[in-house]
């Protein structure tokens, strides 16, 4: 329980902006209305993140499956995502991770239940872009 609360407190260090910073993983996540409203193919998601300019940053990308899974709260359902985000939707979100070197399928996470799944890249799903930042120094006791 202590670990869950610590992670929640780390990701919840938000202000009234369009981003959410997770100092534990060193990732900054897009957190604006597009996260819930933009439903696009993987190619469009890739282009969207490449062209995104948000809070003065332009180095956004589609997250890997591991990065997306770092947001899952396995004690929650509908949505199964850590607290601290302003915009959430319990739907499938694209990752940049290909399925078994198959150029027509990518992994993603369904935030209804936190399950990782694959789908054809021509299907339309949600996107939450990410950028890598430097994690803050964290007391090792928080990492459990």
C-alpha positions in Angstrom: 0.0 0.0 0.0 2.9 2.4 0.8 4.3 1.8 -2.6 1.0 2.6 -4.4 0.5 5.8 -2.4 4.1 6.9 -3.1 3.6 6.3 -6.8 0.3 8.2 -6.8 2.0 11.1 -5.0 4.8 11.2 -7.5 2.5 11.3 -10.6 0.1 13.6 -9.0 2.6 16.5 -9.0 0.5 18.3 -11.5 -0.5 21.9 -12.1 -3.1 23.5 -14.3 -1.2 22.5 -17.5 -1.5 20.2 -20.4 1.1 17.8 -19.2 1.6 15.3 -16.3 5.1 14.7 -15.0 6.1 11.3 -13.5 9.3 11.9 -11.6 9.6 8.2 -10.8 9.9 7.1 -14.4 11.3 10.3 -15.8 8.4 10.6 -18.3 6.2 13.6 -19.1 2.8 12.7 -20.5 0.4 14.6 -22.6 -2.7 15.5 -20.5 -5.1 17.6 -22.5 -8.5 17.2 -24.1 -7.0 15.4 -27.2 -6.1 12.4 -25.0 -9.9 11.7 -24.7 -11.1 12.9 -28.0 -8.5 12.0 -30.6 -9.2 8.6 -32.1 -6.8 7.8 -34.9 -4.9 5.0 -36.7 -1.4 4.2 -35.6 0.2 6.1 -38.5 -1.8 9.2 -37.7 -0.9 8.8 -34.0 2.8 8.6 -34.9 2.5 11.8 -37.0 0.4 13.5 -34.4 3.0 12.9 -31.6 5.9 13.9 -33.9 4.2 17.2 -34.7 2.8 17.9 -31.2 4.0 21.1 -29.5 2.8 21.3 -25.9 4.0 23.4 -23.0 7.0 24.6 -25.0 8.1 21.1 -25.9 8.2 19.5 -29.4 10.0 16.2 -28.7 6.8 14.1 -28.2 6.5 10.5 -29.4 4.2 7.5 -29.2 5.0 5.6 -25.9 6.4 2.1 -25.8 4.2 -0.7 -24.4 6.4 -0.7 -21.2 5.9 3.1 -20.7 2.1 2.8 -21.2 2.0 -0.2 -18.7 3.7 2.0 -16.1 0.5 4.0 -15.9 -1.8 1.0 -15.1 -3.3 0.8 -11.7 -4.2 -2.8 -11.3 -6.4 -2.0 -8.3 -8.7 0.1 -10.4 -11.2 -0.6 -13.2 -12.8 1.8 -15.7 -10.3 3.4 -15.8 -7.4 1.3 -14.7 -4.9 4.2 -14.6 -2.9 5.9 -11.9 -4.4 9.0 -10.4 -3.1 12.4 -11.2 -4.3 12.9 -14.8 -6.9 15.5 -15.7 -8.0 13.7 -18.9 -8.6 9.9 -18.8 -10.7 7.5 -20.9 -11.1 3.8 -20.3 -10.2 2.9 -23.9 -7.3 1.3 -25.9 -4.3 3.5 -26.4 -1.6 3.0 -29.0 2.0 2.1 -28.2 4.9 2.2 -30.6 5.8 -1.4 -29.9 5.3 -3.7 -32.9 3.8 -7.2 -32.5 6.4 -9.9 -33.3 8.1 -7.7 -36.0 4.7 -7.5 -37.7 4.4 -4.1 -39.4 0.6 -4.3 -39.4 0.1 -4.8 -35.7 1.1 -2.8 -32.6 0.7 -3.3 -28.9 -1.4 -1.0 -26.8 -3.1 -0.8 -23.4 -6.8 -0.9 -22.7 -7.3 1.3 -19.7 -10.7 -0.2 -19.0 -8.9 -3.0 -17.2 -5.2 -2.4 -17.8 -4.7 -5.3 -20.2 -2.0 -5.1 -22.9 -3.4 -6.0 -26.3 -2.5 -6.0 -30.0 -4.5 -4.5 -32.9 -4.1 -3.7 -36.6 -2.5 -0.4 -37.1 -5.3 0.7 -39.5 -7.8 0.6 -36.6 -8.6 3.8 -34.8 -7.7 4.2 -31.1 -6.7 6.9 -28.5 -3.2 8.3 -28.2 -1.4 9.8 -25.2 2.0 11.1 -26.3 5.0 11.0 -24.1 8.5 12.6 -23.8 11.5 11.5 -21.8 12.7 13.8 -19.0 15.2 13.3 -16.2 13.8 11.6 -13.2 14.3 13.4 -9.9 16.3 11.7 -7.1 14.0 9.5 -5.2 14.7 7.9 -1.8 15.2 4.2 -2.6 12.7 3.2 0.1 9.9 4.6 -2.1 10.7 2.0 -4.8 9.8 -0.9 -2.5 
